[in-house]
Amino acid sequence: MKFPDKPLLVAAIAGLLSVACPDSLYAQEYKYETGLAAGVSSYMGDANKSRFLYNPGLAGGVVFRYNLTFHWALKVNLLAGRVYGDTRESGNRFPAAGQTVFKRTFAEAGSQIEWNFLPYSDNYRYLGTRSYTPYLLVGAGLTYAPSEQDYVGLHIPFGVGLKVKLKNRLNVAVECSIRKLFADDFDVTRTTQGWNLDQPYGIGSSLLKNQDWYSFTMICLTWNFGLRDDPCHGN
């Protein structure tokens, strides 16, 4: 009796599995991962219009990820960082020759959805999985920055990253992301009257104009847990 060639046999097995276990075929072996993130944060706004890693400050926090499939994951993070701005280094001219310097320590809670370019896993090689993948992220969150003048506001994060499996359950990711804020006073830390960086030219803010931003460039180390109990039911 002649058996089919190995590639055909593997394809046939994969086809049968896709019928018998359609959910788990594209699911990660572990449902969850959690770990630590460390890196730098930086500011963009009226005191810095174009320099991405301008005066970076230390940043760090914790992350939790729910792996939906090889390509999709949901992530929740609690991060903190520090930013700095100086209008004297901005190259801009402000009304009444106004100048200011600010520093802020801030924290954020956010969630993002991630899309992996490649099917991410160090198992299931017959499905074409890879132990590394670039990815995109987008989401929503809340930023809080205490100071003489507190800041509280929503943000939209988006960015790119690269994930690599160091071992079966150990992952490392390098991620660069930007937070779009919906106000122009993230760079205003004092309550003193007079000129400041909240609408410094006297022009009202809009969704696309006169908004502040901040960014994270981070390295994340995470550990997988929550093994899927039934291989034919992607829990």
URZIHU-V282017 format. One line per field, one symbol per residue. phi: phi as a letter, one per 30 degrees, with the letter a starting at -180 (. if undefined). Layout:
phi: ???
This chain:
phi: .cddeeedddddddddddddbdddeccddcdbablcbblbbbcbldcadbddcdhdcdbalbbbbcddbdcbbcbbbbbbabbbbbddcdicccehhdbabbbbcbbbbabbccbddcdcacbhddcidbdaadbcbaaaabcbbdaecdbbadbccalbabcbddbeccbbbcbbbbccccbccdcccccddjdaddhdcicddbecbhccbbbbbbcccbbdaidddcdcbdd
